Amino acid sequence: MHLEAAVAAGKHVYLEKPVAIDVPGALKVIDIGKRAEGKLSLDVGFQIRDCPPFAEMVRRIHEGAIGKIVCGEAHYLTGYIERPQWPNASADERRLRNWIYDRVLSGDIIVEQNIHVIDICNWILKSHPLKATGTGGRGGRPTDGDSLATTTSYFNIPMAWT
């Protein structure tokens, strides 16, 4: 809603990821982006693309410094993100404040966090994955939510690019 209103008002927009939490939402963002194309600047929060060491690394890879890439692997490792308890908040308010650990609100760990390594692979390979498979578990983490971000001790998504 915010993106649509900003574009309708003729405003340039910076969107932090996740720009959408599901396919219909992503398609809507793409459609709004097409309406703004050539008229407004829209940018998404894949901040690693503006990190000088990463930008230099990708420039060198694209220039062939390490030869032809035939295989790649990326990992996103992070610890548990501590959130306050908000003891005086209602259940609905706690859910909104703890949105990162709610599948419906965050899109789950792939959309919220792992998207960064997927974007780096897309950037380096100048392509998008053709397929992906995933494995994971729901043990070893606190249970303050229903996303894999809160409950997964391991999560693996092999992807194949061309």
Backbone bond lengths (Angstrom), bond angles and torsions (degrees), N, CA, C in turn:
res aa  C-N    CA-C-N  psi(-1)  N-CA   C-N-CA  omega(-1)  CA-C   N-CA-C  phi
1 M - - - 1.455 - - 1.531 110.80 -
2 H 1.340 115.50 -41.89 1.467 118.87 -177.97 1.518 111.07 -66.51
3 L 1.323 117.10 -42.86 1.467 120.27 178.61 1.521 110.56 -61.87
4 E 1.310 116.45 -46.56 1.459 120.21 -179.11 1.524 111.29 -60.20
5 A 1.326 116.99 -42.79 1.467 121.13 179.54 1.529 110.88 -66.37
6 A 1.336 117.21 -41.63 1.468 120.44 -179.06 1.525 111.05 -65.61
7 V 1.318 117.09 -43.75 1.473 120.31 179.32 1.519 110.30 -66.63
8 A 1.324 117.46 -41.04 1.470 120.73 177.71 1.524 111.08 -61.25
9 A 1.338 116.62 -31.20 1.465 121.33 179.23 1.531 111.87 -85.49
10 G 1.337 117.78 1.50 1.454 121.15 178.33 1.522 113.90 75.91
11 K 1.321 117.78 28.32 1.464 121.90 -177.46 1.522 110.95 -98.50
12 H 1.325 116.85 143.06 1.453 121.94 170.82 1.526 106.87 -71.47
13 V 1.343 117.55 148.74 1.468 119.81 -172.65 1.523 111.43 -135.15
14 Y 1.318 114.79 135.20 1.463 122.46 167.62 1.521 106.29 -108.89
15 L 1.315 116.56 121.86 1.459 122.04 179.88 1.526 108.89 -108.06
16 E 1.301 116.64 125.84 1.455 118.42 172.50 1.517 107.47 -85.08
17 K 1.300 116.18 144.22 1.454 118.94 176.60 1.521 108.29 -70.18
18 P 1.290 121.11 151.11 1.455 125.96 -2.25 1.529 110.94 -79.02
19 V 1.294 116.56 132.08 1.460 119.22 178.99 1.523 110.48 -76.44
20 A 1.320 115.89 -17.55 1.465 122.30 176.38 1.525 106.83 -159.52
21 I 1.316 116.15 158.17 1.465 119.27 -178.61 1.521 113.03 -109.42
22 D 1.337 117.09 0.25 1.457 119.77 179.09 1.528 108.91 -153.44
23 V 1.334 115.85 172.74 1.464 120.76 -177.40 1.528 112.35 -61.12
24 P 1.337 119.75 -47.52 1.471 118.11 178.92 1.531 111.99 -58.12
25 G 1.329 117.37 -40.35 1.464 120.20 178.22 1.517 111.79 -64.69
26 A 1.341 116.62 -42.10 1.465 120.48 178.78 1.529 110.76 -63.70
27 L 1.318 117.00 -41.31 1.464 120.06 178.44 1.527 111.24 -63.84
28 K 1.317 116.58 -36.19 1.467 120.15 177.79 1.525 110.23 -66.06
29 V 1.340 117.39 -42.02 1.465 120.81 178.21 1.533 109.90 -62.60
30 I 1.325 116.99 -42.12 1.473 120.59 177.98 1.525 110.34 -60.87
31 D 1.339 117.05 -44.08 1.460 121.60 179.37 1.538 111.16 -61.51
32 I 1.319 116.46 -45.45 1.469 120.25 178.86 1.526 109.70 -63.11
33 G 1.339 116.42 -40.16 1.459 120.80 177.78 1.520 111.93 -60.65
34 K 1.321 116.95 -40.20 1.474 120.93 178.68 1.528 110.46 -64.25
35 R 1.328 116.72 -36.69 1.473 119.91 178.44 1.529 111.48 -66.63
36 A 1.332 116.34 -29.08 1.469 121.21 -178.52 1.520 112.22 -88.73
37 E 1.327 117.52 -13.80 1.460 122.07 -173.78 1.529 112.25 -55.10
38 G 1.313 114.48 128.82 1.456 120.99 179.40 1.523 114.08 82.55
39 K 1.321 117.06 -8.10 1.463 120.88 -178.05 1.527 112.11 -115.99
40 L 1.338 116.27 -36.18 1.466 121.35 -175.31 1.521 110.08 -133.83
41 S 1.309 115.55 157.60 1.467 120.89 174.03 1.521 108.84 -94.71
42 L 1.325 115.41 127.16 1.462 122.07 174.12 1.521 106.82 -124.05
43 D 1.319 117.63 130.11 1.455 121.28 179.89 1.516 108.86 -135.09
44 V 1.338 115.64 149.09 1.461 121.97 -178.18 1.521 109.45 -115.50
45 G 1.320 116.63 146.22 1.450 123.81 -173.42 1.506 117.77 -72.28
46 F 1.301 117.46 53.69 1.455 120.58 169.17 1.520 106.86 -94.18
47 Q 1.331 114.54 72.89 1.455 121.70 -169.73 1.518 113.51 -62.08
48 I 1.320 118.87 -21.48 1.462 120.19 -178.43 1.531 110.83 -62.49
49 R 1.320 117.31 -26.07 1.473 120.37 178.87 1.532 111.86 -66.39
50 D 1.336 116.47 -20.00 1.464 120.20 178.00 1.521 112.68 -100.69
51 C 1.327 117.53 5.65 1.465 122.21 178.74 1.528 108.07 -82.30
52 P 1.341 118.85 115.03 1.471 120.84 -173.15 1.531 115.52 -50.20
53 P 1.333 121.00 -44.92 1.470 117.80 179.68 1.529 113.16 -63.44
54 F 1.335 117.42 -38.82 1.459 120.01 178.00 1.525 110.74 -68.29
55 A 1.328 116.93 -43.83 1.467 119.87 179.53 1.524 110.73 -59.78
56 E 1.323 116.81 -40.53 1.469 120.68 178.09 1.525 110.85 -66.67
57 M 1.321 117.35 -42.51 1.462 120.71 178.21 1.532 110.79 -59.32
58 V 1.331 116.77 -46.75 1.457 120.22 -178.53 1.529 110.29 -66.78
59 R 1.312 117.38 -39.11 1.472 120.03 176.74 1.525 110.02 -56.84
60 R 1.323 116.60 -46.49 1.465 120.68 -179.37 1.529 111.53 -65.79
61 I 1.324 116.81 -40.79 1.464 119.67 177.72 1.519 109.95 -61.15
62 H 1.340 116.25 -45.88 1.461 120.00 -179.83 1.527 112.20 -64.20
63 E 1.332 117.42 -27.79 1.473 121.07 177.07 1.520 112.33 -82.41
64 G 1.341 117.65 -2.27 1.463 120.81 176.49 1.515 115.47 92.31
65 A 1.317 118.95 15.38 1.470 121.78 -175.36 1.529 113.22 -59.16
66 I 1.314 118.53 -28.37 1.464 119.79 179.56 1.527 111.58 -114.45
67 G 1.305 116.96 14.15 1.457 120.93 179.72 1.515 112.02 83.48
68 K 1.319 114.59 -167.61 1.459 121.18 -179.10 1.527 109.34 -75.88
69 I 1.313 116.82 129.50 1.459 120.95 177.33 1.520 108.50 -81.46
70 V 1.316 116.31 125.68 1.459 120.92 179.30 1.524 112.03 -115.13
71 C 1.318 116.43 -11.99 1.459 119.94 -177.93 1.521 108.21 -159.59
72 G 1.296 117.18 150.47 1.454 120.07 177.80 1.514 111.23 -154.16
73 E 1.308 115.69 159.60 1.451 121.65 178.00 1.516 108.03 -149.82
74 A 1.305 116.67 138.56 1.461 120.56 179.38 1.523 109.18 -134.76
75 H 1.315 115.53 149.51 1.462 121.14 -179.93 1.524 109.49 -132.41
76 Y 1.307 116.28 146.81 1.461 121.80 172.96 1.516 106.14 -122.29
77 L 1.309 115.87 106.52 1.459 120.80 -177.77 1.515 109.05 -110.05
78 T 1.295 116.02 129.45 1.452 120.41 178.97 1.515 109.63 -152.51
79 G 1.273 115.52 156.30 1.452 120.74 176.00 1.515 110.85 -88.86
80 Y 1.292 114.67 -179.73 1.451 121.51 177.61 1.525 109.29 -66.03
81 I 1.307 117.38 135.22 1.454 122.35 178.71 1.527 107.55 -91.10
82 E 1.319 115.87 108.45 1.467 120.28 -178.98 1.528 110.31 -66.32
83 R 1.300 116.04 136.06 1.460 122.45 177.80 1.531 107.97 -126.70
84 P 1.333 118.71 145.28 1.470 120.20 176.33 1.529 111.01 -61.89
85 Q 1.306 116.49 160.82 1.470 121.31 -179.91 1.527 113.04 -82.54
86 W 1.326 118.76 -26.74 1.461 123.07 -176.51 1.531 110.53 48.18
87 P 1.334 117.99 62.36 1.473 120.98 -173.39 1.526 114.48 -63.68
88 N 1.323 118.80 -25.14 1.471 120.61 -178.21 1.528 112.89 -94.63
89 A 1.316 116.68 1.87 1.464 120.11 -178.44 1.525 110.38 -85.59
90 S 1.319 115.41 153.11 1.463 120.15 175.12 1.530 108.67 -70.65
91 A 1.311 116.83 166.37 1.468 121.05 178.12 1.531 110.45 -59.13
92 D 1.324 118.12 -40.80 1.464 121.43 179.24 1.527 111.35 -64.98
93 E 1.331 116.59 -42.46 1.464 119.54 178.90 1.521 111.17 -65.47
94 R 1.346 117.64 -42.10 1.465 120.35 178.15 1.524 110.47 -61.08
95 R 1.315 116.68 -39.59 1.468 120.79 178.62 1.530 110.25 -62.34
96 L 1.327 117.52 -45.53 1.463 120.54 179.18 1.527 111.97 -65.03
97 R 1.323 116.59 -42.06 1.459 120.51 -179.57 1.538 111.39 -68.97
98 N 1.305 116.93 -29.04 1.453 122.33 -179.37 1.533 110.43 -102.87
99 W 1.325 115.59 32.83 1.463 122.42 -173.18 1.523 113.51 -54.11
100 I 1.308 118.53 -31.51 1.468 121.25 -176.69 1.519 112.08 -60.61
101 Y 1.336 117.27 -24.88 1.456 121.06 -178.55 1.520 112.89 -105.01
102 D 1.315 116.88 20.26 1.453 122.46 179.23 1.531 107.44 -118.61
103 R 1.322 116.89 117.99 1.474 120.41 -175.61 1.525 113.11 -56.94
104 V 1.323 116.82 -42.61 1.463 120.06 -177.35 1.523 111.04 -66.85
105 L 1.319 117.59 -39.64 1.460 120.80 -176.21 1.531 113.35 -81.83
106 S 1.327 117.65 -31.79 1.467 120.12 -174.88 1.517 113.97 -103.25
107 G 1.322 117.57 -19.62 1.454 119.80 -173.47 1.519 111.98 85.19
108 D 1.322 117.19 2.59 1.459 126.17 179.99 1.531 111.16 77.36
109 I 1.287 116.39 -179.47 1.460 122.76 -168.28 1.529 113.50 -63.47
110 I 1.316 118.41 -32.65 1.463 118.93 -179.10 1.519 110.41 -65.28
111 V 1.321 116.49 -48.26 1.464 121.14 -178.96 1.523 111.48 -70.62
112 E 1.322 116.88 -37.70 1.457 120.40 -173.64 1.531 113.57 -81.44
113 Q 1.317 119.23 -40.50 1.458 120.59 -174.84 1.528 113.51 -124.10
114 N 1.340 118.09 -51.47 1.463 120.76 -175.13 1.523 113.50 -63.88
115 I 1.303 117.26 -15.78 1.467 121.12 178.78 1.523 111.92 -57.82
116 H 1.345 116.53 -25.72 1.463 119.28 179.99 1.527 111.70 -64.54
117 V 1.334 118.45 -45.62 1.464 119.22 -179.68 1.518 110.94 -72.32
118 I 1.326 117.27 -32.26 1.462 119.58 175.30 1.520 109.23 -63.49
119 D 1.335 117.87 -42.14 1.464 121.21 178.30 1.527 111.26 -63.65
120 I 1.325 117.72 -40.86 1.470 120.32 178.81 1.526 110.00 -61.38
121 C 1.339 117.02 -43.92 1.466 119.96 177.79 1.527 110.88 -62.43
122 N 1.331 117.03 -44.72 1.465 120.30 177.81 1.528 110.89 -58.11
123 W 1.328 115.90 -42.66 1.468 122.53 -178.45 1.524 110.36 -64.76
124 I 1.311 116.73 -50.14 1.460 120.75 -177.94 1.516 110.83 -65.11
125 L 1.321 116.94 -44.26 1.460 121.23 -174.97 1.529 113.37 -86.48
126 K 1.328 117.04 -7.08 1.467 121.85 -177.49 1.529 110.96 52.30
127 S 1.319 115.25 43.30 1.455 121.23 -175.59 1.517 109.23 -157.90
128 H 1.300 115.75 175.78 1.460 122.90 175.55 1.525 108.40 -123.48
129 P 1.332 117.26 153.39 1.471 118.74 -178.61 1.522 111.83 -63.60
130 L 1.322 114.94 143.28 1.458 120.81 175.59 1.515 111.25 -85.32
131 K 1.340 116.35 -30.43 1.457 120.01 179.74 1.518 108.63 -156.33
132 A 1.311 114.79 160.95 1.463 120.80 177.97 1.515 108.64 -149.19
133 T 1.308 115.33 146.67 1.458 121.02 172.27 1.513 106.96 -130.58
134 G 1.306 117.17 154.26 1.452 118.84 -177.66 1.513 112.82 -136.96
135 T 1.315 114.80 149.24 1.456 121.68 172.72 1.511 107.52 -135.21
136 G 1.301 116.54 156.19 1.449 119.31 178.74 1.515 111.20 -176.79
137 G 1.287 115.32 175.64 1.454 120.45 179.69 1.511 110.27 -139.25
138 R 1.319 116.34 162.10 1.456 120.38 -176.44 1.521 111.57 -112.00
139 G 1.310 117.21 32.09 1.451 119.24 -178.38 1.515 112.46 -120.83
140 G 1.318 115.89 161.58 1.449 120.30 171.88 1.514 116.92 90.86
141 R 1.302 119.45 -0.33 1.458 121.90 -179.82 1.511 110.56 -130.26
142 P 1.323 117.83 162.78 1.474 119.53 174.49 1.522 110.65 -58.91
143 T 1.301 116.87 160.82 1.465 120.79 -176.53 1.521 111.98 -111.49
144 D 1.317 117.95 36.78 1.463 121.48 -179.14 1.523 111.39 -87.08
145 G 1.300 115.54 60.01 1.449 121.62 179.34 1.513 108.82 148.89
146 D 1.329 116.22 -176.03 1.458 118.98 -178.49 1.522 113.07 -122.13
147 S 1.322 117.99 8.81 1.459 119.11 179.26 1.518 110.09 -86.14
148 L 1.314 116.11 158.06 1.456 120.68 176.68 1.518 110.80 -64.61
149 A 1.327 116.70 -20.77 1.467 120.05 178.11 1.513 111.01 -61.80
150 T 1.305 118.10 -29.82 1.465 119.88 -178.63 1.499 112.27 -92.16
151 T 1.310 118.37 -26.94 1.450 118.64 -167.95 1.515 114.65 -119.75
152 T 1.282 119.02 1.15 1.448 119.11 -175.20 1.509 111.80 -98.07
153 S 1.309 115.76 128.31 1.449 119.64 173.47 1.525 110.03 -91.99
154 Y 1.316 117.57 -18.08 1.459 121.39 173.61 1.515 108.76 -148.53
155 F 1.318 115.71 147.62 1.451 120.77 -179.47 1.525 106.77 -154.62
156 N 1.291 118.31 125.06 1.460 122.22 -174.21 1.522 108.74 -133.87
157 I 1.339 116.56 129.59 1.464 120.83 177.88 1.524 108.72 -131.03
158 P 1.329 118.65 87.46 1.460 118.76 174.33 1.532 109.23 -66.06
159 M 1.320 116.44 138.39 1.453 121.27 179.57 1.518 109.49 -131.21
160 A 1.312 116.51 149.67 1.466 121.38 179.15 1.524 109.08 -117.50
161 W 1.324 116.18 123.61 1.460 123.16 175.60 1.525 108.05 -109.43
162 T 1.337 116.42 162.01 1.469 118.71 172.65 1.504 108.46 -108.34
